[in-house]
Amino acid sequence: MKHLLITFFLTAFVFLACQKTIDWNLNAVASLAKDSTENCLPITVHGAYKTGIVLNDSNYVVVSVNVDSPGQYNIFTNIVNGYSFKASGTFASKGLTDVKLIGSGTPLDIGANDFIVHLNYSSCIFSIVVPSDTSNTGGNSDTVYTGASGTLASEQFNSSSSAETDFMWYDSTGLKMKEVTSNNGPLKKIFYNASNFIDKIDYYTSAVNYIFDHTEKFVYGNNNDVTAILRYSPDGNFEDSIFSFEYDASDNLIKTIQYDGGSIKDEKSYVYDASGNVAKVYTLSASTITDSVTFQYDTRQNKFKQIYPQFMFFDPFIAGNVDFAFYFSANYPSAMILGSDKSLHPITIDVNAIGKPTDIKLDGVLWYTYNYN
């Protein structure tokens, strides 16, 4: 009997020692669910998505999954516009099930973001729109301040039909322009990037009960030069290109293209003199010159760049024709000669004690008046 017990225990020991350890942590056999036509089932998006706001547990998407064999899973998306979604865990049973993918990161910009979600060898696409700031849609006003001494307080445009006055408001430092209100034009809310260049401008209609209308987004290239301005709808969808810009090796603006409805509306090229002034502005059509304006200048230092955050706000005389010539020239223009009839039109720019413009006259007629804090 003793020998039988010893034999039994030895046999059991050998049997147990020879068994392989079973790995219960098997990957699931599963795929993102699709319908009979192989289209992905709807992916639902939850939470609010705003530029500069870190995602939390309220930001998630729900995907449908077909589980053929239980086990561990890892579902994830690519990183788009600074944020992404993922989930991991274990499927306990077969069948169709929903999985919540939690968001992480911070949306960096407005617009439509297209994500690809992956599970094993399957993938599906969904989109999230990061809208523009709509805090002023109900007529509420942000906290703004009067500018510091010497900053632009208002700009008045005078015409035969009506006068429009824009009022400039600043951040708490009194130096960075934050809003532009108007008695006869849209409200503009200005946002800046980390380099303190304009990132976007939100436009609101009406002068009292502001209604969010659209966003103009600035795109930058080398040397922080604006290469394009794009238009987005209030919900953050791309609508149209507004402008594109080209520069030479010396960082001078040499070409602008204005768009409307996806087509070229206006195309200009710029030629500079030895003093750094825009000497000629050519109007182009299919790269052929169709018109031109020639400028003459005085010797005073041009200080329009000191009163505007960027050229987007400067729009004298003939829109699209001469505004960039004023802003990008080293000196103040004193006359322009139209290429169509060779007529000369005197330009008078009066300045204050420190050389900043107080008004602009064309042919002796007052067009713009500037007031300072």
TORMAR-694636 format. One record per residue (C-alpha): residue number from 1; residue in three letters; z, x, y. Coordinates in Angstrom, 2 decimals, m for minus. Layout:
vexlum; loza; up; east; north
NUM; ALA; Z; X; Y
...
// end
This chain:
vexlum; loza; up; east; north
1; MET; 0.00; 0.00; 0.00
2; LYS; 0.89; 2.86; 2.37
3; HIS; m2.49; 4.46; 1.72
4; LEU; m4.26; 1.14; 2.40
5; LEU; m2.52; 0.78; 5.80
6; ILE; m3.42; 4.33; 6.80
7; THR; m7.04; 3.72; 5.78
8; PHE; m7.10; 0.46; 7.78
9; PHE; m5.77; 2.06; 10.98
10; LEU; m8.11; 5.04; 10.68
11; THR; m11.07; 2.70; 10.23
12; ALA; m10.02; 0.62; 13.25
13; PHE; m9.55; 3.74; 15.34
14; VAL; m13.01; 5.06; 14.46
15; PHE; m14.55; 1.63; 15.16
16; LEU; m12.95; 1.37; 18.62
17; ALA; m13.73; 4.97; 19.49
18; CYS; m17.42; 4.48; 18.74
19; GLN; m17.87; 1.37; 20.91
20; LYS; m19.68; 1.75; 24.28
21; THR; m18.01; 0.45; 27.45
22; ILE; m19.73; m2.74; 28.56
23; ASP; m20.73; m2.75; 32.26
24; TRP; m20.12; m6.24; 33.56
25; ASN; m21.34; m5.28; 37.07
26; LEU; m24.99; m6.15; 36.39
27; ASN; m27.42; m6.87; 39.21
28; ALA; m28.47; m10.49; 39.43
29; VAL; m31.97; m11.56; 38.54
30; ALA; m32.69; m13.67; 41.61
31; SER; m35.26; m14.28; 44.34
32; LEU; m35.54; m16.06; 47.66
33; ALA; m36.42; m19.68; 46.97
34; LYS; m39.94; m20.95; 47.59
35; ASP; m41.69; m24.29; 47.24
36; SER; m44.58; m25.18; 44.92
37; THR; m47.07; m23.63; 47.33
38; GLU; m45.13; m20.33; 47.43
39; ASN; m43.87; m20.92; 50.96
40; CYS; m40.28; m19.86; 51.64
41; LEU; m37.76; m22.65; 51.95
42; PRO; m36.47; m23.09; 55.54
43; ILE; m33.97; m20.50; 56.79
44; THR; m31.45; m22.04; 59.19
45; VAL; m30.14; m20.08; 62.16
46; HIS; m26.64; m20.61; 63.55
47; GLY; m24.91; m19.38; 66.71
48; ALA; m25.91; m18.42; 70.25
49; TYR; m27.88; m15.25; 70.90
50; LYS; m27.68; m13.65; 74.36
51; THR; m28.60; m10.23; 75.67
52; GLY; m25.66; m7.83; 75.79
53; ILE; m23.33; m10.12; 73.81
54; VAL; m22.05; m8.70; 70.49
55; LEU; m22.65; m11.00; 67.50
56; ASN; m19.63; m12.49; 65.71
57; ASP; m18.95; m14.72; 62.68
58; SER; m20.61; m17.67; 64.40
59; ASN; m23.94; m15.82; 64.27
60; TYR; m25.42; m16.21; 60.81
61; VAL; m28.44; m17.47; 58.89
62; VAL; m28.51; m19.42; 55.62
63; VAL; m31.11; m18.63; 52.96
64; SER; m31.85; m20.43; 49.67
65; VAL; m31.87; m18.35; 46.48
66; ASN; m33.04; m19.03; 42.92
67; VAL; m30.66; m17.32; 40.46
68; ASP; m32.16; m16.69; 37.01
69; SER; m29.37; m14.44; 35.75
70; PRO; m25.88; m14.06; 37.31
71; GLY; m24.70; m10.76; 38.71
72; GLN; m24.36; m8.79; 41.91
73; TYR; m26.69; m9.25; 44.87
74; ASN; m27.49; m7.62; 48.20
75; ILE; m29.50; m9.60; 50.75
76; PHE; m30.43; m8.02; 54.10
77; THR; m32.87; m8.05; 57.02
78; ASN; m34.49; m5.36; 59.10
79; ILE; m32.95; m4.46; 62.45
80; VAL; m34.77; m6.18; 65.32
81; ASN; m33.87; m5.94; 69.01
82; GLY; m30.52; m4.33; 68.19
83; TYR; m29.16; m6.75; 65.57
84; SER; m29.58; m7.75; 61.91
85; PHE; m28.14; m9.88; 59.07
86; LYS; m26.81; m9.15; 55.56
87; ALA; m24.71; m10.49; 52.70
88; SER; m23.53; m9.13; 49.35
89; GLY; m21.51; m10.52; 46.45
90; THR; m21.84; m11.89; 42.94
91; PHE; m23.74; m14.92; 41.66
92; ALA; m21.54; m16.56; 39.01
93; SER; m24.10; m18.98; 37.61
94; LYS; m27.79; m19.79; 37.42
95; GLY; m29.66; m22.21; 39.66
96; LEU; m30.50; m22.83; 43.31
97; THR; m27.81; m21.78; 45.79
98; ASP; m27.40; m21.08; 49.51
99; VAL; m26.19; m17.75; 50.89
100; LYS; m24.83; m17.06; 54.38
101; LEU; m26.00; m13.80; 55.97
102; ILE; m23.66; m12.66; 58.73
103; GLY; m25.15; m11.15; 61.88
104; SER; m24.11; m7.83; 63.41
105; GLY; m25.16; m5.83; 66.44
106; THR; m26.07; m6.81; 70.00
107; PRO; m29.34; m8.37; 71.23
108; LEU; m30.84; m5.92; 73.70
109; ASP; m33.53; m8.03; 75.32
110; ILE; m34.93; m11.53; 75.67
111; GLY; m37.82; m12.82; 73.57
112; ALA; m38.73; m13.92; 70.05
113; ASN; m37.38; m11.68; 67.27
114; ASP; m39.10; m11.84; 63.86
115; PHE; m36.89; m10.85; 60.92
116; ILE; m37.83; m10.10; 57.30
117; VAL; m35.10; m10.94; 54.79
118; HIS; m35.15; m9.08; 51.44
119; LEU; m33.70; m9.88; 48.01
120; ASN; m34.84; m7.70; 45.12
121; TYR; m38.64; m7.96; 45.14
122; SER; m38.84; m11.13; 47.26
123; SER; m38.96; m11.49; 51.04
124; CYS; m39.21; m14.22; 53.68
125; ILE; m39.63; m14.31; 57.46
126; PHE; m37.66; m16.17; 60.13
127; SER; m37.47; m15.97; 63.92
128; ILE; m34.72; m16.10; 66.55
129; VAL; m35.38; m16.50; 70.26
130; VAL; m33.03; m14.69; 72.64
131; PRO; m33.32; m16.73; 75.86
132; SER; m32.97; m15.60; 79.45
133; ASP; m29.72; m16.11; 81.31
134; THR; m29.53; m19.80; 82.23
135; SER; m26.17; m19.83; 83.96
136; ASN; m27.72; m21.17; 87.16
137; THR; m29.69; m24.08; 85.71
138; GLY; m27.21; m26.64; 86.98
139; GLY; m27.08; m25.30; 90.51
140; ASN; m24.00; m23.14; 89.90
141; SER; m23.93; m19.94; 91.91
142; ASP; m22.98; m16.53; 90.62
143; THR; m20.51; m14.39; 92.53
144; VAL; m22.51; m12.44; 95.10
145; TYR; m21.61; m10.47; 98.20
146; THR; m22.97; m9.58; 101.61
147; GLY; m24.67; m6.21; 101.51
148; ALA; m23.20; m3.01; 102.87
149; SER; m24.00; m1.91; 106.38
150; GLY; m27.68; m1.11; 106.77
151; THR; m28.87; m3.10; 103.73
152; LEU; m31.50; m5.80; 104.10
153; ALA; m29.91; m9.18; 104.93
154; SER; m33.01; m11.36; 105.28
155; GLU; m36.76; m11.33; 105.48
156; GLN; m38.70; m14.01; 107.34
157; PHE; m42.35; m14.73; 106.68
158; ASN; m44.21; m16.45; 109.53
159; SER; m47.44; m18.36; 109.08
160; SER; m49.33; m21.11; 110.88
161; SER; m48.18; m23.73; 108.38
162; SER; m44.53; m22.87; 107.69
163; ALA; m41.87; m20.20; 107.87
164; GLU; m39.96; m18.94; 104.85
165; THR; m36.76; m16.95; 105.06
166; ASP; m35.37; m15.06; 102.07
167; PHE; m31.70; m14.07; 102.08
168; MET; m30.57; m11.02; 100.10
169; TRP; m27.24; m10.96; 98.24
170; TYR; m25.61; m8.00; 96.51
171; ASP; m23.12; m7.00; 93.84
172; SER; m19.51; m6.06; 94.61
173; THR; m20.56; m2.59; 95.81
174; GLY; m22.79; m4.15; 98.46
175; LEU; m25.62; m1.81; 97.46
176; LYS; m27.39; m3.37; 94.47
177; MET; m29.43; m6.49; 95.29
178; LYS; m28.41; m9.23; 92.87
179; GLU; m29.91; m12.50; 94.16
180; VAL; m32.52; m13.67; 96.66
181; THR; m32.14; m17.20; 98.00
182; SER; m34.67; m18.95; 100.19
183; ASN; m35.04; m21.95; 102.48
184; ASN; m38.54; m22.60; 101.18
185; GLY; m38.98; m20.67; 97.94
186; PRO; m37.51; m19.94; 94.53
187; LEU; m34.10; m18.44; 93.79
188; LYS; m34.44; m15.02; 92.19
189; LYS; m31.68; m13.52; 90.00
190; ILE; m32.08; m9.78; 89.45
191; PHE; m30.87; m7.87; 86.38
192; TYR; m30.86; m4.09; 85.99
193; ASN; m31.10; m1.75; 83.02
194; ALA; m28.81; 1.19; 82.25
195; SER; m30.88; 3.43; 84.54
196; ASN; m30.37; 0.99; 87.46
197; PHE; m34.00; m0.08; 87.52
198; ILE; m34.90; m3.77; 87.47
199; ASP; m34.90; m5.06; 83.90
200; LYS; m35.89; m8.65; 84.65
201; ILE; m35.93; m11.30; 87.37
202; ASP; m35.10; m14.94; 86.59
203; TYR; m36.83; m17.48; 88.81
204; TYR; m35.39; m20.91; 89.66
205; THR; m37.28; m23.71; 91.40
206; SER; m35.93; m25.80; 94.30
207; ALA; m33.68; m24.60; 97.08
208; VAL; m30.65; m26.75; 96.18
209; ASN; m30.38; m27.91; 92.55
210; TYR; m31.81; m24.88; 90.83
211; ILE; m33.92; m25.40; 87.71
212; PHE; m34.59; m22.36; 85.56
213; ASP; m38.37; m21.85; 85.57
214; HIS; m39.28; m18.49; 84.04
215; THR; m38.39; m14.81; 83.63
216; GLU; m40.40; m11.79; 84.71
217; LYS; m39.65; m8.80; 82.49
218; PHE; m40.30; m5.20; 83.62
219; VAL; m41.67; m2.68; 81.10
220; TYR; m41.24; 1.04; 81.78
221; GLY; m43.09; 4.17; 80.69
222; ASN; m42.75; 7.83; 81.59
223; ASN; m40.69; 8.80; 84.65
224; ASN; m39.32; 5.24; 84.80
225; ASP; m42.67; 3.97; 86.09
226; VAL; m43.27; 0.25; 85.69
227; THR; m46.22; m0.11; 83.32
228; ALA; m46.22; m3.90; 82.98
229; ILE; m44.58; m7.11; 84.14
230; LEU; m44.45; m9.90; 81.54
231; ARG; m43.65; m13.59; 81.93
232; TYR; m41.31; m15.45; 79.56
233; SER; m40.45; m19.15; 79.35
234; PRO; m36.84; m20.33; 79.90
235; ASP; m36.22; m20.26; 76.13
236; GLY; m37.38; m16.63; 75.90
237; ASN; m40.90; m17.09; 74.54
238; PHE; m43.63; m14.80; 75.83
239; GLU; m46.07; m16.69; 78.07
240; ASP; m48.35; m14.21; 79.79
241; SER; m48.85; m10.73; 81.17
242; ILE; m48.60; m10.72; 84.96
243; PHE; m49.35; m7.12; 85.94
244; SER; m50.20; m3.78; 84.37
245; PHE; m49.95; m0.45; 86.21
246; GLU; m51.42; 3.03; 85.80
247; TYR; m50.28; 6.31; 87.40
248; ASP; m51.72; 9.78; 87.86
249; ALA; m50.12; 13.11; 86.94
250; SER; m48.34; 13.18; 90.33
251; ASP; m46.77; 9.79; 89.61
252; ASN; m48.93; 7.97; 92.17
253; LEU; m49.92; 4.39; 91.43
254; ILE; m53.69; 4.48; 90.89
255; LYS; m54.53; 1.13; 89.30
256; THR; m53.14; m2.40; 89.08
257; ILE; m54.42; m5.33; 87.05
258; GLN; m53.18; m8.84; 87.72
259; TYR; m53.51; m11.41; 84.90
260; ASP; m53.58; m15.19; 84.74
261; GLY; m53.74; m17.12; 81.49
262; GLY; m54.59; m14.00; 79.52
263; SER; m57.59; m13.12; 81.72
264; ILE; m57.94; m10.54; 84.48
265; LYS; m57.45; m12.22; 87.84
266; ASP; m57.54; m9.19; 90.11
267; GLU; m58.08; m5.45; 89.59
268; LYS; m57.40; m2.74; 92.16
269; SER; m57.64; 1.05; 92.26
270; TYR; m55.92; 3.29; 94.82
271; VAL; m57.00; 6.58; 96.40
272; TYR; m54.52; 8.80; 98.27
273; ASP; m54.92; 11.18; 101.20
274; ALA; m53.34; 14.64; 101.50
275; SER; m50.19; 13.18; 103.12
276; GLY; m49.47; 10.91; 100.18
277; ASN; m50.75; 7.69; 101.77
278; VAL; m52.97; 5.10; 100.11
279; ALA; m56.23; 5.79; 101.97
280; LYS; m58.38; 3.24; 100.14
281; VAL; m57.87; 0.20; 97.96
282; TYR; m60.85; m0.80; 95.85
283; THR; m61.37; m4.20; 94.27
284; LEU; m62.99; m3.89; 90.85
285; SER; m64.90; m6.18; 88.53
286; ALA; m65.71; m4.75; 85.09
287; SER; m65.07; m1.26; 86.56
288; THR; m67.58; m1.91; 89.37
289; ILE; m66.38; m1.76; 93.00
290; THR; m66.88; m5.12; 94.69
291; ASP; m64.79; m4.65; 97.84
292; SER; m62.55; m2.16; 99.61
293; VAL; m59.90; m1.75; 102.31
294; THR; m59.38; 1.51; 104.22
295; PHE; m56.02; 2.34; 105.84
296; GLN; m54.99; 4.46; 108.79
297; TYR; m51.42; 5.73; 109.25
298; ASP; m49.04; 7.03; 111.88
299; THR; m46.66; 9.94; 111.29
300; ARG; m43.39; 8.02; 110.85
301; GLN; m41.61; 8.09; 107.50
302; ASN; m42.15; 4.90; 105.52
303; LYS; m38.75; 3.34; 104.71
304; PHE; m39.79; 0.19; 102.88
305; LYS; m38.57; 1.81; 99.66
306; GLN; m35.10; 2.06; 101.17
307; ILE; m34.73; m1.67; 101.79
308; TYR; m36.21; m3.08; 98.57
309; PRO; m34.90; m2.34; 95.06
310; GLN; m38.52; m2.12; 93.87
311; PHE; m41.97; m3.08; 95.06
312; MET; m41.82; m6.50; 93.37
313; PHE; m40.31; m7.98; 96.54
314; PHE; m42.78; m6.54; 99.00
315; ASP; m45.70; m8.87; 99.67
316; PRO; m47.20; m8.70; 103.18
317; PHE; m50.54; m9.96; 104.46
318; ILE; m53.15; m10.40; 101.74
319; ALA; m51.32; m10.87; 98.42
320; GLY; m52.44; m8.32; 95.84
321; ASN; m54.59; m6.38; 98.31
322; VAL; m52.38; m4.33; 100.59
323; ASP; m48.78; m4.82; 99.48
324; PHE; m48.80; m1.77; 97.19
325; ALA; m50.47; 0.32; 99.91
326; PHE; m47.53; m0.41; 102.22
327; TYR; m44.87; 0.33; 99.62
328; PHE; m46.29; 3.45; 97.97
329; SER; m47.48; 5.30; 101.10
330; ALA; m45.49; 8.10; 102.71
331; ASN; m46.08; 6.87; 106.29
332; TYR; m46.33; 3.51; 108.02
333; PRO; m49.86; 2.04; 108.16
334; SER; m51.30; 1.55; 111.66
335; ALA; m54.59; m0.18; 110.86
336; MET; m56.78; m1.41; 108.05
337; ILE; m60.56; m1.60; 107.91
338; LEU; m62.11; m4.27; 105.71
339; GLY; m65.00; m3.10; 103.60
340; SER; m66.77; m6.45; 103.74
341; ASP; m67.52; m6.40; 107.48
342; LYS; m66.13; m3.00; 108.61
343; SER; m63.77; m4.80; 111.00
344; LEU; m60.68; m2.93; 112.15
345; HIS; m57.34; m4.75; 112.18
346; PRO; m54.40; m3.07; 113.97
347; ILE; m51.05; m3.05; 112.15
348; THR; m47.88; m2.74; 114.21
349; ILE; m44.58; m1.94; 112.48
350; ASP; m41.56; m1.93; 114.77
351; VAL; m38.45; m0.10; 113.54
352; ASN; m34.75; 0.07; 114.37
353; ALA; m32.77; 3.14; 115.45
354; ILE; m32.76; 4.63; 111.95
355; GLY; m36.45; 3.99; 111.28
356; LYS; m36.21; 0.88; 109.11
357; PRO; m38.83; m1.83; 109.82
358; THR; m37.80; m4.80; 111.95
359; ASP; m41.15; m6.61; 111.98
360; ILE; m44.80; m6.36; 110.98
361; LYS; m47.70; m7.58; 113.12
362; LEU; m51.34; m7.84; 112.12
363; ASP; m53.86; m8.16; 114.94
364; GLY; m50.90; m8.69; 117.26
365; VAL; m49.66; m11.70; 115.28
366; LEU; m46.11; m11.58; 113.90
367; TRP; m46.08; m11.87; 110.10
368; TYR; m42.71; m10.54; 108.93
369; THR; m39.27; m10.12; 110.50
370; TYR; m36.45; m8.06; 108.89
371; ASN; m32.72; m8.35; 109.57
372; TYR; m30.00; m5.98; 108.35
373; ASN; m26.31; m6.19; 107.52
// end
